[in-house]
Amino acid sequence: MASIFPTDPAQDAAVVTPSDTANHGDVRGLFVGGAGNVSLVTALGNTVVFTGVLAGSILPVRCTQVRATSTTATNIVALY
């Protein structure tokens, strides 16, 4: 069953390999396993860098891409 509301929990997850070209689909949020910076492209097309993300954090941001450039965090998992 597909999510209807933005507040619905994620239904799936996948390991993310940061890339400046790959589209990761309609990501609902990111789990960051290893501390660092996360550069991403939001669902509306803006590029932003989250600086100093702590290990174990969940970034509740819809995005289409986790960029390799400026991303230093590790063990990133996309929530769908």
Backbone as numpy.savetxt, mean C-alpha at the origin, in Angstrom:
# Nx Ny Nz CAx CAy CAz Cx Cy Cz
-18.09 -12.50 -2.08 -18.93 -11.32 -2.08 -18.05 -10.08 -2.08
-18.30 -9.16 -2.96 -17.49 -7.95 -3.07 -17.81 -6.96 -1.95
-16.80 -6.18 -1.57 -17.01 -5.13 -0.58 -17.91 -4.05 -1.15
-18.82 -3.56 -0.32 -19.73 -2.52 -0.76 -19.31 -1.17 -0.20
-18.85 -1.16 1.03 -18.51 0.08 1.72 -17.00 0.21 1.90
-16.46 1.43 1.86 -15.03 1.62 2.07 -14.55 1.16 3.44
-15.46 1.08 4.40 -15.07 0.66 5.75 -15.10 -0.85 5.93
-15.55 -1.60 4.92 -15.53 -3.05 5.01 -14.09 -3.53 5.14
-13.85 -4.60 5.88 -12.49 -5.12 6.01 -11.99 -5.70 4.68
-10.69 -5.82 4.57 -10.10 -6.40 3.37 -10.54 -7.85 3.24
-10.63 -8.31 1.99 -11.02 -9.69 1.72 -9.86 -10.54 1.23
-8.76 -9.90 0.89 -7.61 -10.63 0.37 -6.35 -9.84 0.65
-5.22 -10.47 0.45 -3.92 -9.82 0.68 -2.89 -10.44 -0.26
-1.86 -9.65 -0.58 -0.79 -10.14 -1.45 0.49 -9.38 -1.13
1.59 -10.09 -1.18 2.90 -9.46 -0.97 3.14 -8.47 -2.11
3.69 -7.31 -1.76 3.96 -6.27 -2.74 5.46 -6.15 -2.98
5.84 -6.18 -4.24 7.20 -5.84 -4.63 7.14 -4.43 -5.19
7.71 -3.44 -4.48 7.65 -2.07 -4.97 8.19 -1.96 -6.40
7.51 -1.18 -7.22 7.88 -1.02 -8.62 7.44 0.36 -9.09
8.24 0.97 -9.93 7.89 2.27 -10.49 7.00 2.14 -11.72
6.73 0.91 -12.15 5.91 0.71 -13.35 4.70 -0.18 -13.12
4.78 -1.14 -12.21 3.68 -2.10 -12.02 2.48 -1.46 -11.33
1.29 -1.82 -11.79 0.05 -1.39 -11.15 -0.39 -2.53 -10.24
-0.61 -2.23 -8.97 -0.97 -3.25 -7.99 -2.48 -3.42 -7.85
-3.26 -2.76 -8.68 -4.71 -2.88 -8.62 -5.31 -1.92 -7.61
-6.54 -2.19 -7.21 -7.27 -1.32 -6.28 -6.98 -1.74 -4.84
-5.86 -1.27 -4.32 -5.42 -1.62 -2.96 -6.21 -0.79 -1.95
-6.74 -1.45 -0.90 -7.52 -0.77 0.15 -6.65 -0.27 1.28
-5.46 -0.83 1.42 -4.55 -0.44 2.49 -3.28 -1.27 2.39
-2.29 -0.88 3.19 -1.00 -1.57 3.18 -0.58 -1.93 4.59
-0.10 -3.16 4.77 0.56 -3.55 6.01 2.05 -3.41 5.76
2.76 -2.75 6.67 4.20 -2.54 6.54 4.89 -3.36 7.62
5.61 -4.40 7.21 6.27 -5.28 8.17 7.60 -4.77 8.67
8.34 -4.06 7.82 9.65 -3.52 8.20 9.66 -2.01 8.06
10.10 -1.32 9.10 10.04 0.14 9.16 10.75 0.82 8.00
10.26 2.01 7.65 10.89 2.81 6.60 9.88 3.73 5.95
10.25 4.20 4.77 9.38 5.10 3.99 8.60 4.30 2.96
7.37 4.75 2.67 6.55 4.11 1.64 6.11 5.18 0.65
6.52 5.01 -0.60 6.10 5.90 -1.67 5.02 5.19 -2.46
3.90 5.88 -2.68 2.79 5.24 -3.38 2.06 6.24 -4.25
1.24 5.69 -5.14 0.36 6.49 -5.98 -1.05 6.22 -5.48
-1.74 7.28 -5.05 -3.09 7.13 -4.50 -4.08 6.76 -5.59
-5.26 6.34 -5.16 -6.32 5.97 -6.11 -6.69 7.14 -7.02
-6.44 8.37 -6.56 -6.75 9.56 -7.38 -5.56 10.03 -8.20
-4.43 9.26 -8.16 -3.30 9.55 -9.03 -2.20 10.42 -8.45
-2.26 10.75 -7.17 -1.22 11.57 -6.55 -0.11 10.69 -5.98
1.13 11.13 -6.14 2.27 10.43 -5.57 2.60 11.06 -4.23
2.75 10.23 -3.20 3.03 10.71 -1.85 3.99 9.75 -1.17
4.83 10.28 -0.28 5.75 9.46 0.50 5.36 9.55 1.97
5.06 8.39 2.57 4.84 8.30 4.01 6.21 8.04 4.63
6.68 8.98 5.43 8.02 8.92 5.99 8.00 8.34 7.40
8.93 7.43 7.68 9.10 6.90 9.02 7.97 5.99 9.48
7.43 5.19 8.57 6.36 4.27 8.94 6.96 3.18 9.84
6.31 2.93 10.97 6.79 1.94 11.92 6.46 0.52 11.48
7.32 -0.42 11.84 7.06 -1.83 11.55 5.76 -2.25 12.22
4.95 -2.99 11.49 3.67 -3.46 12.01 2.53 -2.50 11.77
2.79 -1.42 11.05 1.75 -0.42 10.78 0.85 -0.84 9.62
-0.39 -0.36 9.68 -1.30 -0.48 8.55 -1.59 0.94 8.07
-1.34 1.17 6.78 -1.65 2.46 6.17 -3.02 2.33 5.51
-4.05 2.99 6.04 -5.39 2.87 5.48 -5.60 3.83 4.31
-4.88 3.57 3.23 -4.95 4.46 2.07 -5.18 3.62 0.82
-6.12 4.07 -0.01 -6.37 3.38 -1.28 -5.29 3.83 -2.26
-4.69 2.86 -2.92 -3.61 3.19 -3.86 -3.59 2.17 -4.99
-2.86 2.51 -6.05 -2.73 1.63 -7.20 -1.31 1.16 -7.41
-0.37 1.83 -6.73 1.04 1.49 -6.95 1.85 1.79 -5.70
2.75 0.88 -5.36 3.77 1.13 -4.34 5.07 1.29 -5.13
5.62 2.48 -5.08 6.77 2.82 -5.91 8.08 2.34 -5.29
9.01 1.88 -6.13 10.33 1.48 -5.67 11.15 2.71 -5.27
11.01 3.78 -6.06 11.73 5.02 -5.76 11.22 5.59 -4.45
12.10 5.81 -3.51 11.83 6.40 -2.20 11.20 5.44 -1.20
10.90 4.19 -1.59 10.37 3.22 -0.62 11.53 2.47 0.01
11.65 2.59 1.33 12.70 1.88 2.07 12.11 0.85 3.03
10.80 0.90 3.25 10.14 -0.07 4.11 10.18 -1.44 3.43
10.07 -2.50 4.23 10.13 -3.86 3.70 8.91 -4.66 4.15
8.77 -5.83 3.59 7.70 -6.77 3.95 6.32 -6.09 3.86
6.07 -5.46 2.72 4.81 -4.75 2.50 3.77 -5.73 1.93
2.58 -5.68 2.48 1.49 -6.54 2.03 0.30 -5.64 1.66
-0.22 -5.83 0.45 -1.40 -5.09 0.00 -2.65 -5.77 0.53
-3.59 -4.96 0.98 -4.88 -5.45 1.45 -5.94 -5.09 0.43
-6.70 -6.08 -0.02 -7.71 -5.87 -1.07 -9.10 -6.09 -0.52
